[in-house]
Amino acid sequence: MQGPYDGYHGYDFSGGAGQPQGGEQFGSQRRYDPLTGQPLFIGPQQAGGPSPVPPARKARRKGGKTALLVAGMMLLSFGCGAGGALVVDHFGSGDSGGKSVLYQSVKQTGADSGGGSTADIAATVSDSVVGITTESVQMGQRLQQYVSQGAGSGVIISADGYIVTNNHVIDGAQKITVTLKDGTEYAATLVGTDAETDLAVLKIDAKDLKPAVMGSSGDLQVGQFALAIGNPLGELGGTVTDGIISALDREVEIDGQTMTLLQTNAAINPGNSGGGLFDSSGSLIGIVNAKSSGTGIEGLGFAIPIDTARPVIEELINSGHVSGRIDTGLALLDISDAQTAMQYRVSQTGVYVQQVTGANAQRAGIQAGDLILQVNGTDVATASEVNKVLSGSKVGDTVKLTIYRSGQTAEISYQLTEQNTGSSGSGGIDSSGEL
């Protein structure tokens, strides 16, 4: 039998350097108690000694795919006591006269329908891009709490304070702050998220903002001018980079989720996630969300096409969630290395049930601390692999989990339900890679 750390298949996490690993959330609940900041699950622990070693997984050959990272949050962390946890409610009224948002739209024809210099375009659209900072309570070594700070970008889509960003920018956050170009800061409430498209909508209590003009990604051509504005490194808000549209309809895999994205060679850096990709007329054509990483790789950035994002944004504003998305009813935790396994007092790396949030999963007998070995007969070692296996599932489908608990394996089946809230990370990938 293999040792407790043999056969582990790692993967790249999505935020800045030095961030903690693990913690992909799968389900519709927070990972920390909103009142106390305490973790909802410390980890399986056996009395009188270490946990039994689960069955060994077969080694799998890694493919040669280029690693893709979400452009991500820059993460900074500092220690604090339990009383220092910063906690706010994600959900405010977010109401704007019936939640009806009037976009400014423009119809373009051809590859480049006019527009000024890069400086002119940047001056026109930069007021529509904001910086986003987040705070969340994390657990460090010896189970001590600390506050993890993240930073990303967002785009104003209405004059009264609706802002679109990436789901992975705000996922798991207990405090969200939006900073306008002029430095004004606002506390933000979370209107809704959609992990499948990596989109989220925030609301700030502000008026007379300058919303981005919505363009159309369906009219784009390869070689067309593209300009990205965001908040790289979490402290360089309003940074402008330019390039071209390098490819259309590029299918890329990020944390087990296949997405169809725009490809650009405009420089994308950590903290750019959620920022805008604009065309030569200053119209919003995409929401920046990923870049390719690897030695010698340059100029491979990606953005969610605005034609993909727009209906999702509208549904999030109107109902707080996207209909038809599956909810497993589980929050999952990646134990990805020996140090983290020791921290959580388990003997095996893998993907663990951190919390059971759904009634179907609870009735089926799944418990916090269960190690998931297989989903529908396919070996899994991370939450992103769980996502990948379930990517084609629909509401009402039956999922079969092979789990390990207290020295024994068991198969548990139950029906998938529909997400019905806009909570962060619901039902899909959590690209932040946080504990």
C-alpha positions as CSV (number, residue, x, y, z in Angstrom):
1,M,0.0,0.0,0.0
2,Q,1.2,3.5,-0.8
3,G,2.1,6.0,1.9
4,P,-0.4,8.7,2.8
5,Y,1.1,11.2,0.3
6,D,1.9,8.9,-2.6
7,G,-0.1,9.2,-5.8
8,Y,-1.1,12.9,-5.3
9,H,-1.8,14.8,-8.4
10,G,-1.3,18.5,-7.8
11,Y,-2.4,21.5,-9.8
12,D,-1.7,25.2,-10.0
13,F,-3.7,27.6,-7.9
14,S,-5.0,30.8,-9.2
15,G,-4.1,33.7,-7.0
16,G,-0.9,35.5,-6.4
17,A,2.4,34.0,-5.1
18,G,2.4,32.7,-1.5
19,Q,-1.3,32.2,-1.1
20,P,-2.5,29.2,0.9
21,Q,-3.6,26.1,-1.0
22,G,-6.8,24.1,-0.9
23,G,-10.3,25.1,-0.2
24,E,-12.3,24.8,-3.3
25,Q,-15.9,25.3,-2.4
26,F,-18.6,23.2,-4.0
27,G,-22.1,24.1,-2.8
28,S,-24.0,27.2,-1.9
29,Q,-22.7,28.1,1.6
30,R,-19.8,30.1,3.1
31,R,-16.8,28.2,4.3
32,Y,-16.7,30.2,7.6
33,D,-19.4,31.1,10.1
34,P,-20.6,34.6,9.2
35,L,-20.9,35.6,12.9
36,T,-17.9,34.1,14.5
37,G,-15.4,33.7,11.6
38,Q,-14.8,30.2,12.9
39,P,-14.2,27.5,10.3
40,L,-17.2,25.3,9.6
41,F,-15.0,22.2,9.6
42,I,-11.6,21.6,11.2
43,G,-10.9,18.3,9.6
44,P,-11.4,14.6,10.4
45,Q,-9.6,13.5,13.4
46,Q,-9.4,10.0,14.9
47,A,-9.1,9.6,18.7
48,G,-6.0,7.9,20.0
49,G,-3.9,8.2,16.9
50,P,-3.6,9.2,13.2
51,S,-6.3,8.5,10.7
52,P,-6.2,5.2,8.8
53,V,-4.6,5.4,5.4
54,P,-7.2,5.4,2.6
55,P,-6.9,3.1,-0.3
56,A,-4.1,4.1,-2.7
57,R,-5.1,5.7,-6.0
58,K,-3.6,4.6,-9.2
59,A,-1.0,6.9,-10.7
60,R,-2.2,8.9,-13.6
61,R,-0.1,10.4,-16.4
62,K,-0.1,14.1,-16.6
63,G,-0.9,15.7,-19.9
64,G,1.1,18.4,-21.7
65,K,-1.5,21.1,-21.5
66,T,-0.4,24.7,-20.9
67,A,-1.3,25.7,-17.4
68,L,-3.9,28.4,-17.2
69,L,-4.3,30.6,-14.2
70,V,-7.1,33.0,-13.5
71,A,-5.6,36.4,-13.7
72,G,-6.5,36.3,-10.1
73,M,-6.3,38.0,-6.8
74,M,-3.1,39.2,-5.2
75,L,-3.3,37.8,-1.7
76,L,-1.7,39.3,1.4
77,S,-2.2,37.8,4.8
78,F,-1.7,38.8,8.4
79,G,-2.4,37.1,11.7
80,C,-5.2,38.0,14.0
81,G,-7.1,36.7,16.9
82,A,-10.7,35.5,16.6
83,G,-12.0,38.9,17.7
84,G,-10.2,40.5,14.8
85,A,-12.1,38.7,12.1
86,L,-13.7,41.2,9.7
87,V,-17.2,39.9,8.8
88,V,-19.9,41.6,6.8
89,D,-23.1,40.3,5.2
90,H,-22.6,39.6,1.5
91,F,-26.2,40.2,0.7
92,G,-27.8,43.7,0.7
93,S,-30.9,44.8,-0.9
94,G,-29.1,45.7,-4.1
95,D,-32.3,47.2,-5.3
96,S,-32.4,49.7,-8.1
97,G,-35.9,50.5,-9.0
98,G,-36.9,46.8,-9.6
99,K,-33.3,45.8,-10.4
100,S,-33.7,47.0,-14.0
101,V,-30.3,48.1,-15.4
102,L,-30.1,50.3,-18.4
103,Y,-26.9,49.6,-20.3
104,Q,-25.2,52.0,-22.6
105,S,-24.8,50.0,-25.8
106,V,-23.2,50.6,-29.1
107,K,-23.3,48.6,-32.4
108,Q,-20.2,48.3,-34.4
109,T,-19.5,47.0,-37.8
110,G,-16.2,45.8,-39.2
111,A,-13.0,45.1,-37.4
112,D,-12.3,48.6,-36.1
113,S,-15.0,51.2,-36.4
114,G,-13.0,54.3,-35.6
115,G,-11.7,55.4,-32.3
116,G,-8.8,57.6,-31.1
117,S,-5.4,56.9,-29.8
118,T,-4.7,54.5,-27.0
119,A,-4.5,57.5,-24.6
120,D,-7.9,58.8,-25.8
121,I,-9.5,55.5,-25.3
122,A,-8.0,55.0,-21.9
123,A,-9.2,58.5,-20.8
124,T,-12.7,57.7,-22.0
125,V,-13.1,54.3,-20.2
126,S,-10.8,54.4,-17.2
127,D,-13.5,55.9,-14.9
128,S,-15.6,52.8,-15.6
129,V,-13.0,50.4,-14.1
130,V,-12.6,49.9,-10.3
131,G,-10.3,48.2,-7.9
132,I,-11.7,45.5,-5.6
133,T,-10.2,44.4,-2.3
134,T,-11.5,41.5,-0.2
135,E,-10.9,40.2,3.3
136,S,-11.7,36.7,4.5
137,V,-10.9,34.7,7.7
138,Q,-8.5,31.8,7.1
139,M,-7.0,29.1,9.2
140,G,-3.2,28.9,9.4
141,Q,-0.7,26.6,11.1
142,R,-1.8,25.3,14.6
143,L,-5.3,26.3,13.7
144,Q,-4.7,30.0,14.3
145,Q,-6.9,32.5,12.5
146,Y,-5.6,35.1,10.2
147,V,-7.2,37.5,7.7
148,S,-6.4,37.0,4.0
149,Q,-6.6,40.0,1.8
150,G,-7.2,39.8,-1.9
151,A,-7.4,42.3,-4.8
152,G,-8.9,42.3,-8.2
153,S,-10.8,44.5,-10.6
154,G,-14.3,45.3,-11.7
155,V,-16.3,47.2,-14.3
156,I,-19.1,49.6,-13.6
157,I,-22.2,48.6,-15.6
158,S,-24.8,51.1,-14.2
159,A,-24.7,54.7,-13.0
160,D,-26.3,53.6,-9.7
161,G,-23.6,51.2,-8.6
162,Y,-23.9,47.8,-10.2
163,I,-20.4,46.3,-10.9
164,V,-19.4,43.1,-12.7
165,T,-16.3,41.2,-11.7
166,N,-15.1,37.6,-11.6
167,N,-16.5,35.0,-9.2
168,H,-13.0,34.0,-8.2
169,V,-12.2,37.6,-7.1
170,I,-14.8,37.7,-4.4
171,D,-15.4,34.0,-3.7
172,G,-15.3,33.3,0.1
173,A,-14.9,37.0,1.0
174,Q,-16.5,38.4,4.1
175,K,-15.7,42.0,3.3
176,I,-15.6,43.5,-0.2
177,T,-14.4,47.1,-0.8
178,V,-14.7,48.9,-4.2
179,T,-12.3,51.7,-5.0
180,L,-13.1,54.2,-7.8
181,K,-10.5,55.8,-10.0
182,D,-10.6,58.9,-7.8
183,G,-9.8,56.9,-4.7
184,T,-13.3,56.9,-3.2
185,E,-14.0,53.7,-1.4
186,Y,-17.4,52.0,-1.0
187,A,-18.4,48.9,0.9
188,A,-19.9,46.5,-1.6
189,T,-22.7,43.9,-1.3
190,L,-22.8,40.7,-3.3
191,V,-25.8,40.6,-5.6
192,G,-25.1,37.2,-7.1
193,T,-22.4,34.9,-8.5
194,D,-22.1,32.2,-11.2
195,A,-19.1,29.9,-10.9
196,E,-19.7,28.3,-14.2
197,T,-19.0,31.5,-16.1
198,D,-16.7,33.0,-13.4
199,L,-18.9,36.1,-13.1
200,A,-20.2,38.0,-10.1
201,V,-22.2,41.2,-9.6
202,L,-21.6,43.7,-6.8
203,K,-23.6,46.7,-5.7
204,I,-22.3,49.9,-4.1
205,D,-24.4,52.7,-2.7
206,A,-23.4,55.4,-5.2
207,K,-24.9,57.6,-7.9
208,D,-23.9,59.3,-11.1
209,L,-21.1,56.7,-11.8
210,K,-19.8,56.3,-15.3
211,P,-20.8,52.9,-16.7
212,A,-18.9,51.1,-19.4
213,V,-20.5,51.2,-22.9
214,M,-21.5,47.6,-23.8
215,G,-20.1,46.4,-27.1
216,S,-20.5,43.2,-28.9
217,S,-18.0,40.4,-28.9
218,G,-19.8,38.7,-31.9
219,D,-18.4,41.4,-34.2
220,L,-14.8,40.9,-33.3
221,Q,-12.1,39.9,-35.7
222,V,-8.6,38.4,-35.1
223,G,-6.1,41.2,-35.1
224,Q,-8.5,43.9,-33.9
225,F,-7.2,46.4,-31.3
226,A,-7.8,45.5,-27.6
227,L,-7.1,47.5,-24.5
228,A,-7.2,46.1,-20.9
229,I,-7.6,48.1,-17.8
230,G,-7.4,46.7,-14.3
231,N,-5.8,46.7,-10.8
232,P,-2.6,44.6,-11.2
233,L,-0.8,43.6,-8.0
234,G,-3.7,45.0,-6.0
235,E,-2.1,48.5,-5.8
236,L,-1.8,49.8,-9.4
237,G,-5.4,50.6,-10.2
238,G,-6.2,52.1,-13.6
239,T,-3.2,50.3,-15.3
240,V,-3.7,50.3,-19.1
241,T,-2.2,47.7,-21.4
242,D,-2.9,47.3,-25.1
243,G,-2.6,44.6,-27.8
244,I,-4.9,42.8,-30.2
245,I,-7.5,40.1,-30.2
246,S,-5.3,37.0,-30.8
247,A,-8.0,34.4,-31.2
248,L,-11.8,34.0,-30.9
249,D,-13.7,31.2,-29.3
250,R,-10.7,29.8,-27.6
251,E,-11.6,26.8,-25.5
252,V,-9.5,26.6,-22.4
253,E,-9.7,24.6,-19.2
254,I,-9.4,26.4,-15.9
255,D,-9.7,24.4,-12.6
256,G,-11.6,21.6,-14.4
257,Q,-14.0,24.0,-16.1
258,T,-13.9,24.4,-19.9
259,M,-14.6,28.0,-20.9
260,T,-14.9,29.6,-24.4
261,L,-12.9,32.9,-24.2
262,L,-11.3,35.7,-26.1
263,Q,-7.5,35.5,-26.4
264,T,-5.5,38.7,-26.3
265,N,-1.8,39.6,-26.1
266,A,-2.5,42.7,-24.0
267,A,-0.5,42.2,-20.8
268,I,-2.6,40.5,-18.0
269,N,-1.2,40.4,-14.5
270,P,-2.4,39.2,-11.1
271,G,-5.1,41.6,-9.9
272,N,-6.4,42.2,-13.5
273,S,-9.2,39.7,-13.0
274,G,-12.6,41.3,-13.4
275,G,-11.2,44.2,-15.3
276,G,-12.4,45.3,-18.7
277,L,-11.2,44.5,-22.2
278,F,-12.2,47.3,-24.6
279,D,-12.1,47.9,-28.3
280,S,-10.9,50.9,-30.3
281,S,-14.2,52.8,-29.7
282,G,-14.0,52.3,-26.0
283,S,-16.8,49.7,-25.9
284,L,-16.6,46.8,-23.4
285,I,-16.0,43.6,-25.3
286,G,-14.8,41.2,-22.5
287,I,-14.2,40.7,-18.8
288,V,-10.6,39.7,-18.1
289,N,-10.3,36.5,-16.2
290,A,-7.2,34.4,-17.0
291,K,-3.7,34.2,-18.3
292,S,-1.4,31.4,-19.4
293,S,1.5,30.7,-17.1
294,G,4.7,28.8,-17.7
295,T,8.4,29.3,-18.5
296,G,8.8,31.4,-21.7
297,I,5.1,32.0,-22.1
298,E,4.1,35.6,-22.8
299,G,1.2,37.4,-24.2
300,L,-1.5,34.8,-23.6
301,G,-4.4,36.5,-21.8
302,F,-8.0,35.6,-21.8
303,A,-11.3,37.3,-21.3
304,I,-15.0,36.3,-21.0
305,P,-16.8,37.6,-24.2
306,I,-19.3,40.3,-23.3
307,D,-22.0,38.5,-25.3
308,T,-21.5,35.5,-22.9
309,A,-21.4,37.7,-19.9
310,R,-24.3,40.0,-20.5
311,P,-27.2,37.5,-20.1
312,V,-25.6,36.1,-17.0
313,I,-25.1,39.6,-15.5
314,E,-28.8,40.4,-16.2
315,E,-30.0,37.2,-14.5
316,L,-27.8,37.7,-11.5
317,I,-29.2,41.2,-11.0
318,N,-32.8,40.1,-11.4
319,S,-32.7,36.9,-9.4
320,G,-29.3,36.5,-7.7
321,H,-28.5,33.3,-9.4
322,V,-28.5,31.6,-12.9
323,S,-31.2,29.1,-13.4
324,G,-30.4,25.5,-14.2
325,R,-27.0,25.4,-12.4
326,I,-26.5,22.3,-10.4
327,D,-25.8,22.3,-6.7
328,T,-24.1,19.3,-5.1
329,G,-24.9,20.4,-1.6
330,L,-21.3,20.0,-0.6
331,A,-18.5,22.4,0.3
332,L,-15.2,20.7,-0.6
333,L,-11.7,21.2,0.8
334,D,-8.5,20.4,-1.1
335,I,-5.8,18.9,1.1
336,S,-2.9,19.3,-1.3
337,D,0.3,18.7,0.5
338,A,1.8,17.1,3.6
339,Q,1.9,20.3,5.6
340,T,-1.8,21.0,5.0
341,A,-2.6,17.4,5.8
342,M,-0.8,17.7,9.1
343,Q,-2.6,21.0,9.8
344,Y,-6.0,19.3,9.4
345,R,-4.8,16.1,11.1
346,V,-5.5,13.8,8.2
347,S,-3.1,11.1,6.8
348,Q,-4.0,11.5,3.1
349,T,-4.0,14.3,0.6
350,G,-7.1,14.6,-1.5
351,V,-10.5,16.3,-1.7
352,Y,-12.5,16.2,1.5
353,V,-16.1,17.2,2.4
354,Q,-15.8,20.4,4.4
355,Q,-19.5,20.9,5.0
356,V,-22.7,19.3,3.9
357,T,-25.0,22.1,2.8
358,G,-27.7,20.3,0.9
359,A,-30.6,18.2,2.1
360,N,-30.2,15.5,-0.5
361,A,-26.5,15.0,0.3
362,Q,-27.3,15.0,4.0
363,R,-30.1,12.5,3.7
364,A,-27.8,10.2,1.7
365,G,-25.4,10.0,4.6
366,I,-22.5,12.2,3.5
367,Q,-20.6,13.7,6.4
368,A,-18.0,16.4,6.9
369,G,-14.6,14.8,6.9
370,D,-15.4,12.2,4.2
371,L,-12.6,11.8,1.7
372,I,-14.0,11.6,-1.9
373,L,-12.2,8.9,-3.9
374,Q,-14.4,8.7,-7.0
375,V,-17.3,10.6,-8.6
376,N,-19.4,8.5,-10.9
377,G,-16.6,5.9,-11.1
378,T,-13.9,8.4,-12.0
379,D,-10.9,8.9,-9.6
380,V,-10.7,12.4,-8.2
381,A,-8.0,14.1,-6.1
382,T,-9.1,17.8,-6.2
383,A,-12.3,19.8,-6.2
384,S,-11.5,20.9,-9.7
385,E,-11.5,17.3,-10.8
386,V,-14.9,16.8,-9.2
387,N,-16.1,19.9,-11.1
388,K,-14.8,18.4,-14.4
389,V,-16.6,15.0,-13.9
390,L,-19.8,16.8,-13.1
391,S,-19.5,19.5,-15.8
392,G,-22.1,17.9,-18.0
393,S,-24.6,17.0,-15.3
394,K,-28.1,18.5,-15.0
395,V,-30.5,19.2,-12.2
396,G,-32.1,15.9,-11.2
397,D,-29.2,13.7,-12.3
398,T,-27.9,11.2,-9.8
399,V,-24.3,11.5,-8.7
400,K,-22.5,8.5,-7.2
401,L,-19.6,9.2,-4.7
402,T,-17.1,6.7,-3.5
403,I,-16.0,8.0,-0.1
404,Y,-13.5,6.9,2.6
405,R,-14.4,7.2,6.3
406,S,-12.9,5.6,9.4
407,G,-11.0,3.0,7.5
408,Q,-13.8,1.9,5.2
409,T,-15.0,2.9,1.7
410,A,-18.6,3.3,0.8
411,E,-20.7,4.3,-2.2
412,I,-23.3,7.0,-1.8
413,S,-25.8,8.2,-4.4
414,Y,-28.2,11.2,-4.4
415,Q,-29.8,13.6,-6.8
416,L,-28.3,17.0,-7.7
417,T,-30.5,20.0,-7.0
418,E,-30.7,23.5,-8.6
419,Q,-28.8,26.4,-7.1
420,N,-31.3,28.9,-5.8
421,T,-29.1,31.6,-4.2
422,G,-26.3,33.9,-5.4
423,S,-23.9,32.8,-2.7
424,S,-20.2,32.9,-3.5
425,G,-18.8,29.8,-5.2
426,S,-22.1,28.0,-5.4
427,G,-22.0,24.7,-7.1
428,G,-18.9,25.2,-9.0
429,I,-15.2,26.1,-9.0
430,D,-13.6,28.3,-6.5
431,S,-10.6,29.7,-8.3
432,S,-9.0,31.4,-5.4
433,G,-7.4,28.2,-4.1
434,E,-7.9,29.4,-0.5
435,L,-8.3,27.4,2.7
